[in-house]
Amino acid sequence: MRGDLGDWIKRRMKHGIKDQGTLAQEVLDQCKIPIEELRSEWMHQRQSQLSIRARKSNMAFAWVINTLA
């Protein structure tokens, strides 16, 4: 049974990723927003979420919630 698990995972990954990539490409084609604009927005989103200021405010928020709970 364990020997079959590796093969099963390989098949799921191969087919699942291919199908997911195809679906994602269809959505991107339909949205009519240039890829460069989407990449730029994604980059800015990652920067804001990973910034020290954002992390500190999230930690402060969590502290308040934990204090009130």
N, CA, C and O of each residue as an XYZ file, in Angstrom:
276
protein
N       0.821     -1.196      0.000
C       0.000      0.000      0.000
C       0.865      1.260      0.000
O       0.577      2.215     -0.722
N       1.921      1.260      0.808
C       2.790      2.441      0.839
C       3.484      2.664     -0.504
O       3.699      3.802     -0.921
N       3.829      1.572     -1.169
C       4.481      1.695     -2.467
C       3.583      2.366     -3.485
O       4.062      3.099     -4.351
N       2.297      2.126     -3.391
C       1.345      2.731     -4.308
C       1.100      4.206     -4.001
O       0.687      4.969     -4.875
N       1.357      4.601     -2.758
C       1.108      5.980     -2.360
C       1.954      6.967     -3.161
O       1.460      8.013     -3.583
N       3.219      6.637     -3.367
C       4.094      7.508     -4.149
C       3.590      7.686     -5.568
O       3.585      8.797     -6.098
N       3.164      6.588     -6.185
C       2.633      6.656     -7.546
C       1.349      7.474     -7.589
O       1.135      8.261     -8.511
N       0.494      7.281     -6.581
C      -0.765      8.019     -6.520
C      -0.501      9.518     -6.392
O      -1.142     10.331     -7.058
N       0.447      9.868     -5.533
C       0.782     11.293     -5.349
C       1.327     11.878     -6.645
O       0.959     12.987     -7.031
N       2.198     11.141     -7.316
C       2.751     11.619     -8.587
C       1.646     11.869     -9.613
O       1.644     12.896    -10.292
N       0.705     10.926     -9.722
C      -0.392     11.097    -10.682
C      -1.256     12.300    -10.327
O      -1.623     13.086    -11.201
N      -1.582     12.444     -9.033
C      -2.431     13.571     -8.595
C      -1.740     14.900     -8.867
O      -2.375     15.851     -9.323
N      -0.453     14.968     -8.591
C       0.290     16.203     -8.806
C       0.358     16.528    -10.304
O       0.164     17.675    -10.708
N       0.631     15.523    -11.106
C       0.778     15.744    -12.545
C      -0.526     16.253    -13.149
O      -0.532     17.250    -13.871
N      -1.615     15.579    -12.858
C      -2.887     15.951    -13.456
C      -3.489     17.168    -12.767
O      -4.060     18.034    -13.429
N      -3.370     17.243    -11.462
C      -3.950     18.365    -10.726
C      -3.309     19.689    -11.084
O      -4.003     20.688    -11.274
N      -1.989     19.704    -11.177
C      -1.278     20.945    -11.492
C      -1.559     21.372    -12.920
O      -1.736     22.560    -13.189
N      -1.601     20.425    -13.829
C      -1.877     20.755    -15.230
C      -3.283     21.343    -15.363
O      -3.471     22.361    -16.029
N      -4.261     20.707    -14.733
C      -5.636     21.209    -14.795
C      -5.757     22.577    -14.141
O      -6.443     23.460    -14.658
N      -5.096     22.749    -13.014
C      -5.153     24.021    -12.304
C      -4.504     25.127    -13.136
O      -5.011     26.247    -13.183
N      -3.396     24.820    -13.784
C      -2.720     25.803    -14.630
C      -3.575     26.202    -15.820
O      -3.618     27.373    -16.199
N      -4.248     25.237    -16.401
C      -5.129     25.515    -17.536
C      -6.286     26.415    -17.114
O      -6.627     27.370    -17.811
N      -6.884     26.101    -15.969
C      -7.994     26.900    -15.464
C      -7.535     28.313    -15.124
O      -8.232     29.281    -15.429
N      -6.377     28.438    -14.499
C      -5.846     29.759    -14.150
C      -5.590     30.585    -15.408
O      -5.877     31.782    -15.434
N      -5.059     29.961    -16.435
C      -4.788     30.680    -17.682
C      -6.085     31.162    -18.325
O      -6.136     32.265    -18.870
N      -7.128     30.347    -18.266
C      -8.427     30.755    -18.809
C      -8.971     31.972    -18.073
O      -9.500     32.891    -18.698
N      -8.844     31.982    -16.756
C      -9.319     33.121    -15.960
C      -8.527     34.379    -16.315
O      -9.102     35.457    -16.465
N      -7.215     34.240    -16.447
C      -6.381     35.385    -16.802
C      -6.746     35.918    -18.187
O      -6.783     37.130    -18.400
N      -7.010     35.022    -19.116
C      -7.384     35.445    -20.467
C      -8.714     36.192    -20.467
O      -8.894     37.140    -21.232
N      -9.645     35.771    -19.615
C     -10.971     36.394    -19.579
C     -10.977     37.741    -18.851
O     -11.819     38.589    -19.149
N     -10.064     37.956    -17.911
C     -10.119     39.171    -17.104
C      -9.649     40.410    -17.863
O      -9.970     41.527    -17.456
N      -8.913     40.247    -18.932
C      -8.499     41.349    -19.807
C      -7.617     42.391    -19.105
O      -7.551     43.538    -19.548
N      -6.947     42.009    -18.027
C      -5.996     42.896    -17.349
C      -4.603     42.426    -17.749
O      -4.297     41.237    -17.655
N      -3.757     43.354    -18.195
C      -2.409     42.946    -18.623
C      -1.652     42.221    -17.509
O      -1.752     42.595    -16.340
N      -0.907     41.200    -17.870
C      -0.148     40.393    -16.919
C       0.814     41.266    -16.122
O       0.978     41.063    -14.919
N       1.450     42.229    -16.773
C       2.396     43.092    -16.063
C       1.704     43.888    -14.954
O       2.286     44.100    -13.890
N       0.488     44.321    -15.192
C      -0.262     45.047    -14.163
C      -0.594     44.115    -12.987
O      -0.474     44.514    -11.829
N      -1.003     42.897    -13.278
C      -1.290     41.927    -12.223
C      -0.036     41.593    -11.416
O      -0.090     41.477    -10.192
N       1.090     41.441    -12.110
C       2.346     41.154    -11.409
C       2.743     42.307    -10.504
O       3.204     42.098     -9.382
N       2.562     43.525    -10.996
C       2.893     44.702    -10.192
C       2.024     44.776     -8.945
O       2.531     45.031     -7.852
N       0.725     44.557     -9.095
C      -0.173     44.577     -7.942
C       0.186     43.482     -6.947
O       0.159     43.711     -5.738
N       0.519     42.308     -7.439
C       0.886     41.190     -6.580
C       2.164     41.515     -5.799
O       2.265     41.217     -4.609
N       3.142     42.133     -6.486
C       4.390     42.510     -5.834
C       4.121     43.510     -4.703
O       4.664     43.367     -3.608
N       3.284     44.520     -4.968
C       2.967     45.507     -3.947
C       2.212     44.868     -2.774
O       2.441     45.225     -1.619
N       1.336     43.948     -3.066
C       0.601     43.265     -2.009
C       1.545     42.466     -1.121
O       1.440     42.517      0.104
N       2.461     41.734     -1.730
C       3.431     40.957     -0.945
C       4.291     41.871     -0.087
O       4.545     41.565      1.078
N       4.745     42.995     -0.651
C       5.582     43.918      0.105
C       4.832     44.478      1.307
O       5.392     44.577      2.399
N       3.585     44.838      1.115
C       2.834     45.419      2.224
C       2.537     44.373      3.295
O       2.534     44.692      4.484
N       2.292     43.145      2.894
C       1.997     42.102      3.867
C       3.239     41.649      4.620
O       3.142     41.199      5.762
N       4.388     41.761      3.999
C       5.618     41.304      4.626
C       6.391     42.428      5.313
O       7.442     42.178      5.904
N       5.892     43.650      5.244
C       6.605     44.765      5.852
C       6.569     44.643      7.372
O       5.644     44.061      7.938
N       7.568     45.190      8.012
C       7.655     45.150      9.471
C       6.475     45.888     10.085
O       5.909     45.431     11.078
N       6.101     47.013      9.513
C       4.983     47.795     10.036
C       3.692     46.978     10.030
O       2.946     46.989     11.009
N       3.428     46.275      8.936
C       2.218     45.462      8.836
C       2.253     44.331      9.854
O       1.231     44.019     10.464
N       3.400     43.720     10.043
C       3.510     42.625     10.995
C       3.318     43.122     12.420
O       2.697     42.445     13.239
N       3.861     44.324     12.722
C       3.696     44.877     14.066
C       2.233     45.195     14.345
O       1.735     44.930     15.439
N       1.545     45.762     13.358
C       0.143     46.093     13.585
C      -0.690     44.820     13.743
O      -1.644     44.801     14.520
N      -0.342     43.767     13.020
C      -1.047     42.492     13.177
C      -0.803     41.903     14.558
O      -1.716     41.348     15.169
N       0.434     42.023     15.054
C       0.741     41.500     16.382
C       0.014     42.318     17.445
O      -0.482     41.755     18.421
N      -0.059     43.649     17.269
C      -0.769     44.490     18.223
C      -2.253     44.140     18.226
O      -2.876     44.078     19.286
N      -2.812     43.914     17.063
C      -4.223     43.536     16.956
C      -4.467     42.208     17.667
O      -5.447     42.060     18.397
N      -3.574     41.245     17.453
C      -3.712     39.941     18.100
C      -3.623     40.086     19.614
O      -4.342     39.402     20.343
N      -2.748     40.973     20.098
C      -2.619     41.193     21.537
C      -3.919     41.740     22.122
O      -4.368     41.306     23.182
N      -4.519     42.708     21.406
C      -5.781     43.288     21.885
C      -6.875     42.220     21.925
O      -7.617     42.121     22.903
N      -6.970     41.444     20.887
C      -7.987     40.389     20.829
C      -7.778     39.380     21.965
O      -8.733     38.987     22.634
N      -6.544     38.972     22.172
C      -6.248     38.013     23.243
C      -6.518     38.601     24.623
O      -6.932     37.884     25.533
N      -6.287     39.893     24.781
C      -6.539     40.556     26.058
C      -8.024     40.613     26.356
O      -8.442     40.435     27.500
N      -8.829     40.863     25.320
C     -10.273     40.973     25.490
C     -10.947     39.620     25.651
O     -12.028     39.525     26.232
N     -10.316     38.585     25.143
C     -10.938     37.237     25.171
C     -10.904     36.599     26.526
O     -11.385     35.479     26.693
